[in-house]
Amino acid sequence: MNQDLTYIINHVFNNNVVLVIDLSSNKETILLGKGLGFQQKKGALLPHNDVRIEKKFYLEDEQYLAQYRDLLTQVDKDVFGISEEIIGLISKEFTDNINEYVHLALPDHIQFALYRIRNGLKIINPFLFEIKTLYSKEFSLAVQAAELLSSTFDIEIPESEIGFLALHIHSALNFVPVHRTVTFASLLADFVEMIEKEQKHSIDRSSTEYLQFVTNFRFAIERKKDSINKNSFLLGSIESTLPVAYSYSKRLLCLIETRLEIIPNREEITLLSIDIDRLIKRGEDC
């Protein structure tokens, strides 16, 4: 076996995930593939062309790599293994271009979540509905991740925890910290509750109007602040034709600037007045 085209196993996480050193580059590499770790031990060799290898992950950031090595001494190897399998799902379902920090954040989170579940500690997720609405694709994959966790550790994963898994998936895909994603969902929840309180009626979170608002809200935040707007005539009429909804859009803009610490495209936020107006009218009809 050509040593330059070989991996040497450093850690066996489970039957499908191993941490190796690539002898051609001396880089630590995470390998995923069915049966890769079966009956393997530290020091065993794997050829680069092993047909079982499905995914390879590298930690390029030296700081992350040092933290990963430290985490290896603190987190159960089975948790590492299942975390890497979930990361493999993210890569397969979405893109290979994911934030490498997820290799640290996800096993650390799962270890703590398993501890809470096993010890009967309730996992509370106050933004579950917002997470399911904002990040529906990520939530669908989180359901698959929860099924993997359930079958591996023989425990039931509550929906609240699935919501947190969805946040980690979103964070990995969008290169944003999990806490920022939580802030985004929190802002949305608080804004809608403000409308409900002041308008004295509830808003149906399953309605078409609400889903449309959430979709456009996320799009407005993600658009560049200097993006060109093609709705100047419509923008000019919103303040006079939808005064109540327009006032809410201005307050939303302040919330975004204060809590997310970004300057969004003001025109995009103003256009949300149309969705806000529909939300208000939908509530009045209920």
N, C-alpha and C positions, 0 to 999 in steps of 0.2 A: 504494500500500500504506500503510495507516494505521500510522504509526511506533509509536503506543502499543500496538498489537496485534501487535508484531513482536519476534522474537529476532534478535540479531546474533551470528554465529558467532565464537567466540574461539579454539577449538581443534577440529580434526577428528581424532578418535582412530582411527576406521575408517569403513567404509561405513555403519555402523549407529548410531554413537555420536558425538555432538558436545557440546562445552561451549559454552554460549551465555550472553549477557547479555539478560535480559528487559527490554526498553526501557520497559515499563509500570511496573516496580518497581525497575529497576537491579540485580536479583538475578542472581547467577551460577546457572545451571541446567544440569543434565545431561539431555540428551534422548536417548531410545532409540527407534529405529524403522527398519524395513528401508529402506535406501537414503538415509537422512537425510544421511549424510556423503559420498555418492558424488559425486565431481568437485566438491566444495565447497571453498572456501578461507576463510581468516580474513577477516572483514569482510562476508561474504555475509549476506543477510537471509533469515529464515524466518518465515512468518506463524504466528500462534498456532493457527490452525485447519488447519494442514498435516495432511492425513489420514494421513500416514505416522507421526506421533508416537504412540507406544504407551505410553511411560512418561516421567515427569518426576521428577527428584530434585533437592532443594534441600539445601544445607548451611546450616542455621540458626545453628549454633554458630560464632561469629567465630573462635575459636581453631582449630577444625577447618578452617575455610575458609582461614585463613592457612597451616596445615600442608599443605592440599591444593594450594594455589598453589605452595608450596615443592617439594612432591613432583612437580609437573608438570615441574620442571627436572631431576629425578633418575631418573624411571621412564620407560621406553620407551612411546611413545604407543600402540603396539599392545597392550601389557600393560594400560594404562588402559582401552582399548576393550573388551578381552575381559573385564576385571574388571567393568566396568559391565554387560556383557551377562549375566554370571553373577548380578550383583545384581538385574538385571531378572528372571531366572529365579526367584530367591528371592521377589521381590515377587509374581510371577505364581502360583507354586505354594503360597505360604503366606499372606503378608499384606503390605500396603503399609507397615505400621507396623514399620519396621526401624531398628536403630541406625545413625545416619548415619556413625558412625566407621568402618563397614565400607568406605566409599568411600576411606578412607586405608589401613586395615589390609590389605585384600585385595590391591590392586595391589602394595603393598610386599612382601607375602608371596610372591605369584606371581613377581615379578621375581627374588627370591632363590632360589625353588624352581627356576625355569628355569635359573638360573646353575649350581646344583648338578647338575642333570640333564645339562646340556650338557657339563659338565666331568667327568662320570663319578663324581661324589661321591655316595655312597649316602645315601639319605634313610631314616633309622631312626625308626620310630614304635613305641615299646615298649607303647603302649596301644591298638593298632589294634583288637584284638578288643573291648575295652571300649567304644571309640568306636562301633564297628559295632552293638553291642548297645544301648548307652544312647541313641544318636542315629540310629536306623535310618532315619528319614525324611530327616534331614539328609544321611546317607551316600548315600542313593539319589540325591539331588539333586547331591551332590558327584561322583557317577559321571558325570552329565550334564555337569557343569562340566569334568571331566577330558577328556571327549570333545571339548568345544569347544577346550580347550587343545591337545589332540593334533592336531586338524585345522588349527588356526590356526598352530601353531609346528612342526608336523611332527616331534613327539617323542612317545615313549611315557611316559605318566604312571604311576608305580608306585602300587600300592595304598596304600603307606604315606603317600604325598602326598595321596591321595584322603581318607584319614583326617584329615589336617590341614585340608583344604578343608572337611570336614564340621564341624570345630571352629569355623571362621570363620563358617559358615552358622548354627550354633547360637548363636554369640556375637551375630550380627546380629539374630536373632529374639528372643533373651531378654535383650538389653541387659546382658550380662555380659562381662568381659574374657576373651579366649581363654585366658590363663594360669590363670584360675579354673576354666574348663572342663577344662583339662588336669589340674589338681589333683583335681578330682572323679573323673575317670577313673582317675588314679593311686591315689587312696584306695581305690576299688573293687577294683582289681587287687591292691593290697597286702593288703587284708582277706581276699580269697578265698585268696590264697597263704598267709596266716597259718593259715587253717583247714586247708588241704591239708597244710602242714608239721606241724601239731600233731596232726591226725587220721591222718596217715601214709597218705593216699590222694589221688588226683587228683579234681578236679571237672570233669565234662564241660560245657564252655562252650556246647555246642549243645543241652543237655538242656532239657526243659520247665521243670524245677525251677530251673535257673540263670536262664533268661529271666524267669521269674516273680519271682525274687528281685531281679533288676536293675530290672524294671519297678516293683516296690513300693518298692525302695530310692530310685529317682529320685523317685517320688511322695512318699515320706516326707520327703525333703529339701525339696521344693518346697512342701509344705504349710506354712501359717503355724504358728509355734510355739504360738500360743494357740488353735489350732483345737479345736473341741469334739469330744470322743471319745465314741462310742456303744458301746464294747466293754468297759465296765468289768468285767463278769463274766469275760470271756475274759482280760483283762489280769491279773486277780487270780489266775488259775490257772496262768499261763504259768511263773512262777518255780518252782513245785513240780512241774509236769508235764514241763517241758522245761528242766531245770537247765543242761545244757551249752549249748544254743542260747541260753538267756537270758543266760548269762555272756558269750557272744560279742556279743550285742546291746548289753550294757553297754560292752564294749570298743569296739564300733563307734561308740557315742555319744561316747565320749572322742575317738576319731579325728576325728569330724566337728567337734566343738567346737574341737579343737586345730588341725587342718589347714585346715578351711574357715572357721574363725573365725565360726561361727554357732551359735545355740542352737536346735536343731531341736525338733520336737514329740517329747517323750520317749516318749509313748504309742505314736506311730507307729513309732518305732525299736524299742520293745519288741515290737510286733506282728510285726516282721521275724523274731523268734525262730522263728516258725512256718516261714517260708521257709528260715531257716538250718538248722533241724532236718531239713527235707526234703533240703537240699543234703548234709548229713552222711550221712544214711541212703542217699541215692542213690550217694554215693561208696563206702559200705560194700558196696553190692550189686554194684558193678562188678568 
